[in-house]
Amino acid sequence: MPHGWIILDKPLGLGSTQAVGAVKRVCREAGLGKVKVGHGGTLDPLASGVLPIALGEATKLCGRMLDASKEYAFTIAFGEETDTLDLEGKIVVESDTRPTLAEVEAVLPRFTGPIEQVPPVYSAIKVDGERAYDLARSGEAVELKSRQVTIHTLEILPGTGRGTARETSGGRGMPAGAALKAPPLHHPADGPPPRAGEELESVTLVAHVSKGTYIRSLARDIARALGTVGHVTMLRRLRAGPFGLDQAISLDKLNEVGKGAPLENVLLPLEAGLVDIPALNLGPEQASMVRQGRVLTGLPQIDGLHWARCGTVPLALMQLSGGNATVIRGFNFPDVAE
């Protein structure tokens, strides 16, 4: 049974559940049998980018990955708001107002830090036991409560933005699914960068956000604060928790495993999902206690979440408090003492 992470650069049009299914299929084709697989954070079919997929014991960390912060690049097209707040929906509001780059820069601090946000009605949030998007699709009026989220950073992607003098017939904003690597990230299809004072048809932003943040709502609210309306035309996840695009593989690379390529070529170890918390190095006797779920006492490490290991073998997630370490979640790897 393989244990670890496959970080998929999810292509447009593929849902998160379909991505999990693709990994299961590849594992079967590779002769690995039935492998436990889960994902670390839903990414809509119209979005691309980092999707952490856990295998084996790493699936025990999916909940932690869901709670992790994320980083996205997204393009706001100004002048039209859709009911879904992205390209999938129908236009419900239009505006002739377009902001300048300076106006966009000036408004971003209002959306940085803790903010209140109303999720999109086309979302998976449950209302009286029903998914909001199911209610919206059936024509019911959906009212969702605002929630507090945190926008850690929010900035304009250098070299992006398209002025009104350079409209093209190929769609609005940066091309969906375009690769985002090192700046500057301007794309020739967008025309030259906007001149000072020129009104924008679209702009691309990069946001580092807390769990529960809806980028479509953020785009809607930024556009409205600029005296216009807008919707998302490109959404790409650049990072999820400790995982970034530099660790992600394409669907083609994943499919090579089903054709005989070693799984090790694409599989990161379980502990790759724990690099943001300190490790707790234990000896065989302490490791045995942890495997039995017992509390370790008299430890000098600081309070907080740690991951315990014996040698190179992950043992458990543990919470330290006052020198005592309690098992939060154990990992079932072979006992190195045996």
N, C-alpha and C positions, 0 to 999 in steps of 0.2 A: 504493500500500500504506500503510494507516494504521499509525502507530507510537505507542504510549502505553499508558495505563491506563484501564480502565473499572472503577470501584469500585462493585460491586453490593451493595445491601442485600439479601442473599439471603433469600428467604422460607422459611418452614417447608415441608418436604416436597420441596424441590428439592435434589438432590445437586450437588456441585461440578462433576462431569463434565457433568451436565445444564446447569449454568449456562454452562460453556464452549460447549456445543452451542448454547445460546440465542444467545450472542454471534455465533457463526459463522453461524447462520441469519439473524440481523438484518443482518449484513454482506452476505450474499448478496442479501437482499431490497432492500438499499440500493444494489445494483449495484456493490459493491466487489470482487466476485469472491472467490477463495479467499484468506482471510487467516489467517496463522499466529496461533494463539490458545493461551494457557496460563493457569493460575491460580497464585496465590501462596500456597497453603496450604489444604488440604482443610477443608471445613466440612460436618459430617454433616447429613443431611436433617432431623433433629430439632432442629438449631441454626439460628439466624438471624443476620444481621448482616454485617459487613464481609468481603467476598470480593474481593480484588484480582484482576482479570483483565487479563492483558497481551496486547497486540497487536503484531505485527511485531517490530521490534528489541527492544522491551521484554521479550519472552519470554526474552531472555538474562539477565534479572535475576530470573527466577522462583526460581532456586535460592537467591539471596540473600534473597528475600522469605520463603522457607520457613524460613530460619535466623533470621529476625527475631523479636523478642519480640511477644507478643500480649496483649490485654486483654479480659477477659470479665466479663459479669455472669451469675450463675447462681443458681438457687434450689435449695436442699436441702430435700426433704420428709423429715421424721424419722419413724422407726417401721417403715419397710420398706426392705429392700435387695433389689434385683432382680439377676438374673444379668448383665444388660447395664449395670447401674448407672444406668439412665435409665428413662423411661416405656415404652420398647419391650419390655422384658424381663418375665419372670415373677418373682413374689416368691419369694425363697429364704430370707430371714431376716426375722423380725419382732421388735419390741421395744416394750414399753409405756412405756419411759423417754423423757422429753422434756426437752431442756435449756432453761434460761432464757436471755434475751438476755445477761445478765452472764456466764454460763458460756461462751457462744459467744465473746464478746469476750475472755475470759481464755485461751481455747485457741488463738486465731489466731496469736499470736506463735510457737507451736511449729511452725507451717506457713509461716513467713516466712523467706526466705533460702534457702541450699542445703538441700535435703531429699532423702531417698531415697523413691522412689515405685515401686510395682509397677503396671504398666499393666493396663488391663482385659483380660480374656480375649477379650472381643468387641472386638478392635482389629485393625488391618491389619498388625501386627508379624508377621514371618515366623518360624516354628518349623520347622526342618528343611525349609525350602523351601516350607512351606504357610502361608497366612494363618491367624493365630490364630482369627479369627472363623469361618473355614471348619471348623477342627477342633472348635471349641466347638459349632457348629451340628450337626455330625455325631455329637455325644455323647461325644467324646473329652475326657479330662481334660487341661487345658492349664495348664502352669506357666511363668510368665514371670519373668525375673530382674528385680530392682529396678534402677532407674537413678537417677542424680542429676540433678535439675532445680533450677531456681532460681525461687522465688516472690519477685518484687521487692517487691510490695506486696499486702496482703490485708486487706480491710476490709468491714464491714457496710454495705450500701447504706442511706442514711438513710431512715427512714420505712417500711421494709419489715419483714416478719416477721408471722406470724399465730399468735395464741395458741390454746390448746386450747378455750377457751370460744367461739370464733368459727369453728368448722368449717362449711364450706359444702358443698353437693352438686356444685359445679361444678369439682371437681378440686383439686389441692393446689398451693400455691406461687403465685407471680405468674403471670398469664396468659402462656402461651407466645407469644413474638414481640411482647410488649408493647413499645411504643416507650420507649427509655431516652434521655432528653435531659438536661436540667439538674435537679439535686436541688432540692427533695425529690421523690422518685420513688415515693411511696406511691400505691397504686391502691385506689380505693374498694371494689372487689369483695373486697379482702382484709380489709375491716373496719378499725376504728381500730388504730393501732399498739399493740403489746403493752405492758401495764403492767409496772412494775418487779416482778421476781420471778415473773412469769407464765410458765408453760411454753409452749414454742413448738411448733407443728406444722410450721413451715417458716421459713426465713430466706433472704434474698437477699444474696449477697456479690459484691464486685468484686475481681478478681485480675489483676495484671500479671505475666505469667509468661514464662519462657524457652521456647525451642523444645523440643519433645519432652514438654511437660507435658500430662498428661491431666486435664482438669477433673473428669471422672467419678471418677477415682481420688482426686483431692483431696477431693471431696465425701464419698466413702466413708470416707476416713481421718479427716476432721474429725468425721463422725458417730460413728465408732467411738471416737475420743478423748474424746467427750462421753458415753460409756457407753451409746450407742444405735446404731442403724443408720440409713441414709438413702440416697436416690438423687436424681439430678438431674431436676427437672421443667421447668426452663427454662434454656436456654443461649443467650446472645446475645453475639456478638463485637463489641466496641466499637471495637477498634483492631487493625490488623495492620501492624507496622513503622511507616512514616510516615503511613499512611492511617487516617482515622477516619470515624465515622458522618456527620460534617458534610460529607464529600466523596462519600458513597454515594448512589446513585440506586436507584429502585425498578425492578422488572421492567417495569412499565407504561411508565416513562420510557425504558427501553432499547428497548422495542418500538416506540416512536414513531419511532426512527431508521429502522426497516424500512418505515415508512409515509411517509417523506419528510423527517423532521426532520433537520437537519444533525448529522453525527457529532460535530462540534466541541462540540455542546451537552453531551455526556457524556464526551468523551475528555480525559483529563489527559495532559500531555506525558511522555515517557519520563523526563525528569530529575525529575519529581515523586516518583519512587521512589528518588531519590538525595539528598534534602534533608538526610539525617542524616550525610552525609560531605562534606568540603570539595571545592570545585571547583578545578581546575587550569586556569588560562587560558593558552592557547598561541597563538603566532603561526602564520602559514601554513607557515613552514619546519619548525617543530617538529611541527605537525599532520601534515605530509607524512611525517615520520619515524615518528610514531605509527601512521599508516595502514600503514606498511611493517613494523610490529612491532618497530621498533628501540628501544633503550634511550636515554632522555634522561638526560643527566648534568649535574652542577653546579647542581641546583635547590635553592633556599633553603627550600622548604616542609618542614614536620615530617614525620617518618616516619609511615607508615600508608596506609590505602586512600583514594584520591582518584578523582574522575572528571574526565577531561580534556575540554575543549571548545575550539573555535575560534569565537569570536564566540558565537552562540547554538546552534551545532551540536555535539551530544555526539559525542565521538570514541571514548572507551574508559574502562573501569575500569583504574586503574593503581595499583601498589603502590610507594610511595616508601620507600627505605632508604638512608641516608647520602648523600642528594642525587641518587640514581639512581632513575629511574622506569621500571618494567617493565610492559608491557601484560598485564593479566589477562584482559580480554575486550574485544574491539573491536566498535564499532557501525558498520554499513554504511550510512551516510548519504552523500549526494552530497558530493564534495570541494568545499568553499567556494572553493578556490583555482582551480577549473576555470571 
